[in-house]
């Protein structure tokens, strides 16, 4: 019966037997059939349900009747429904499906070290990719691809790709078209190894420096909204061992963990505050991120002495320290109104009294601020950095010269991800690393639930662009309401549930 158009998935596990009503994936009640892909002009996906079978394809569009399209937006349009008023629920259902399969995959394998082999399709090279005029590159719309650092996907990513493919390919078969005329992806990145899984498979070989965990679509949805002040020592000693350039790139990497729901500013200090990007926190939109990075490149990063007090407390016409920026931002409403983080880097030494520590604790408590400190090089004041972080619910990181400072500092968000289980998607706007296309994505973190405190293991996203072009959405009357809803759900503060024992464990890591 599978060669006939029927609702073959209806009532079947893992997702179409839960009786969730409107929260069921829409493909549960959609008719489909297997097709001869070589002779089918409709959108189709490769089946991953039968191990060892590599040439089996299915299609929803073939069963869509006179319309020839199973795409949900097309169905809504024919019914006179403005799809922009419904799309958030659609995205939520698809992301929850992905979450369930990925988390089930983690639960089913108790010892990842014992996993020896899982079949998967590589992105680099993509053996079945063909040129697509809309994407300007070679892609395979029927399959998912896997990539890992050094172009060597780990078995974790490879085996998870099997579970991920089952839902990604169903969504693609239902929502995309045979031409692939809409540039939009489904994708997952894994926390421990930076393994990456994507539909469609593409002939894309990222650079050695690419790490999906520090893309806005990954880091920002892993936590709730936050305010971040990056405080960087730019005294003369930062010119040693390439520290100034490492600090410059690390500051940019931190900005890449933020999105439109977050606020940030930057303080560069020596004996006094030498420069601030803004005396109040600013929204980190794509345009603002570019402006902040341009400002970073224009500054002097190694000159003068060091004063920790001014970096934190200065409040005069010459400059504002971190706490002054936070206080003024809260007073002006230029804040997420959620948790705040000061990310503090130094390679030097300076006086900081018991009274200064008490003042820092009072300010941090008043504004719900966590302090993360980084001491780079052998001459850095370790005791100061450790005390400042540990007294203010943060983590201290000693960093050797020449280390990957950008990776170390940009990983601060994992602290918040460890204590904030995200139940609703976050929506982010970003530019595609492959095509440069402006994309709007709904993203949801995944968790390993074998432990009492669920462990953050990755993020799965679906681009709205896959469902309909953004230009067409903007022509609908519900577009502005959609943007408001995406903003509201993304900017909701999330409680941080981290006990002292959990924080200590994070410090050991």
LINJODA-V472345 format. One record per residue. N is the residue number from 1. RES is the residue in one letter. SS is DSSP state (~ for helix, > for strand, _ for the rest). Layout:
N;RES;SS
N;RES;SS
//
This chain:
1;X;_
2;X;_
3;X;_
4;X;_
5;X;_
6;X;>
7;X;_
8;X;_
9;X;_
10;X;_
11;X;_
12;X;_
13;X;_
14;X;_
15;X;_
16;X;_
17;X;_
18;X;_
19;X;_
20;X;_
21;X;~
22;X;~
23;X;~
24;X;_
25;X;_
26;X;~
27;X;~
28;X;~
29;X;~
30;X;_
31;X;_
32;X;>
33;X;>
34;X;>
35;X;>
36;X;_
37;X;~
38;X;~
39;X;~
40;X;_
41;X;_
42;X;_
43;X;_
44;X;_
45;X;>
46;X;>
47;X;_
48;X;_
49;X;_
50;X;_
51;X;_
52;X;_
53;X;_
54;X;_
55;X;_
56;X;_
57;X;>
58;X;>
59;X;>
60;X;_
61;X;~
62;X;~
63;X;~
64;X;_
65;X;~
66;X;~
67;X;~
68;X;_
69;X;_
70;X;_
71;X;_
72;X;~
73;X;~
74;X;~
75;X;~
76;X;~
77;X;~
78;X;~
79;X;_
80;X;_
81;X;_
82;X;_
83;X;~
84;X;~
85;X;~
86;X;_
87;X;~
88;X;~
89;X;~
90;X;~
91;X;~
92;X;~
93;X;~
94;X;~
95;X;~
96;X;~
97;X;~
98;X;~
99;X;~
100;X;~
101;X;~
102;X;~
103;X;~
104;X;~
105;X;~
106;X;~
107;X;~
108;X;~
109;X;_
110;X;_
111;X;_
112;X;~
113;X;~
114;X;~
115;X;_
116;X;_
117;X;_
118;X;_
119;X;_
120;X;_
121;X;_
122;X;>
123;X;_
124;X;_
125;X;_
126;X;_
127;X;_
128;X;_
129;X;_
130;X;>
131;X;>
132;X;>
133;X;_
134;X;_
135;X;_
136;X;_
137;X;>
138;X;>
139;X;>
140;X;>
141;X;_
142;X;_
143;X;_
144;X;_
145;X;>
146;X;>
147;X;>
148;X;_
149;X;~
150;X;~
151;X;~
152;X;_
153;X;_
154;X;_
155;X;~
156;X;~
157;X;~
158;X;~
159;X;~
160;X;~
161;X;~
162;X;~
163;X;~
164;X;~
165;X;~
166;X;~
167;X;~
168;X;~
169;X;~
170;X;~
171;X;~
172;X;~
173;X;~
174;X;~
175;X;~
176;X;_
177;X;_
178;X;_
179;X;_
180;X;_
181;X;_
182;X;_
183;X;_
184;X;_
185;X;_
186;X;>
187;X;>
188;X;>
189;X;>
190;X;>
191;X;_
192;X;_
193;X;_
194;X;_
195;X;_
196;X;>
197;X;>
198;X;>
199;X;>
200;X;_
201;X;>
202;X;>
203;X;_
204;X;_
205;X;_
206;X;_
207;X;_
208;X;_
209;X;_
210;X;_
211;X;_
212;X;~
213;X;~
214;X;~
215;X;_
216;X;~
217;X;~
218;X;~
219;X;~
220;X;~
221;X;~
222;X;~
223;X;_
224;X;_
225;X;_
226;X;_
227;X;>
228;X;>
229;X;>
230;X;>
231;X;>
232;X;>
233;X;>
234;X;_
235;X;_
236;X;~
237;X;~
238;X;~
239;X;~
240;X;~
241;X;~
242;X;~
243;X;~
244;X;~
245;X;~
246;X;~
247;X;~
248;X;~
249;X;~
250;X;~
251;X;~
252;X;~
253;X;~
254;X;~
255;X;~
256;X;_
257;X;_
258;X;_
259;X;_
260;X;_
261;X;_
262;X;_
263;X;>
264;X;>
265;X;>
266;X;>
267;X;>
268;X;>
269;X;>
270;X;_
271;X;_
272;X;_
273;X;>
274;X;>
275;X;>
276;X;>
277;X;_
278;X;_
279;X;_
280;X;_
281;X;_
282;X;>
283;X;>
284;X;_
285;X;_
286;X;~
287;X;~
288;X;~
289;X;~
290;X;~
291;X;~
292;X;~
293;X;~
294;X;~
295;X;~
296;X;~
297;X;~
298;X;_
299;X;_
300;X;_
301;X;_
302;X;_
303;X;_
304;X;_
305;X;_
306;X;_
307;X;_
308;X;~
309;X;~
310;X;~
311;X;~
312;X;~
313;X;~
314;X;_
315;X;>
316;X;>
317;X;_
318;X;_
319;X;>
320;X;>
321;X;_
322;X;~
323;X;~
324;X;~
325;X;~
326;X;~
327;X;~
328;X;~
329;X;~
330;X;~
331;X;~
332;X;~
333;X;_
334;X;_
335;X;_
336;X;_
337;X;_
338;X;_
339;X;_
340;X;>
341;X;>
342;X;>
343;X;>
344;X;>
345;X;>
346;X;>
347;X;_
348;X;_
349;X;_
350;X;_
351;X;_
352;X;_
353;X;_
354;X;~
355;X;~
356;X;~
357;X;~
358;X;~
359;X;~
360;X;~
361;X;~
362;X;~
363;X;~
364;X;~
365;X;~
366;X;~
367;X;_
368;X;_
369;X;>
370;X;>
371;X;>
372;X;>
373;X;>
374;X;>
375;X;>
376;X;>
377;X;_
378;X;_
379;X;_
380;X;_
381;X;_
382;X;~
383;X;~
384;X;~
385;X;~
386;X;~
387;X;~
388;X;~
389;X;~
390;X;~
391;X;_
392;X;_
393;X;_
394;X;_
395;X;_
396;X;>
397;X;>
398;X;>
399;X;>
400;X;_
401;X;_
402;X;_
403;X;_
404;X;_
405;X;~
406;X;~
407;X;~
408;X;~
409;X;~
410;X;~
411;X;_
412;X;_
413;X;~
414;X;~
415;X;~
416;X;~
417;X;~
418;X;~
419;X;~
420;X;_
421;X;_
422;X;_
423;X;_
424;X;_
425;X;_
426;X;>
427;X;>
428;X;>
429;X;>
430;X;>
431;X;>
432;X;_
433;X;_
434;X;_
435;X;_
436;X;_
437;X;_
438;X;>
439;X;>
440;X;>
441;X;>
442;X;>
443;X;>
444;X;>
445;X;>
446;X;>
447;X;>
448;X;>
449;X;_
450;X;_
451;X;_
452;X;_
453;X;_
454;X;_
455;X;>
456;X;>
457;X;>
458;X;>
459;X;>
460;X;>
461;X;>
462;X;>
463;X;>
464;X;~
465;X;~
466;X;~
467;X;_
468;X;_
469;X;_
470;X;~
471;X;~
472;X;~
473;X;~
474;X;~
475;X;_
476;X;_
477;X;_
478;X;_
479;X;~
480;X;~
481;X;~
482;X;~
483;X;~
484;X;~
485;X;~
486;X;~
487;X;~
488;X;~
489;X;~
490;X;~
491;X;_
492;X;_
493;X;_
494;X;_
495;X;_
496;X;_
497;X;_
498;X;_
499;X;_
500;X;~
501;X;~
502;X;~
503;X;~
504;X;~
505;X;~
506;X;~
507;X;~
508;X;~
509;X;_
//
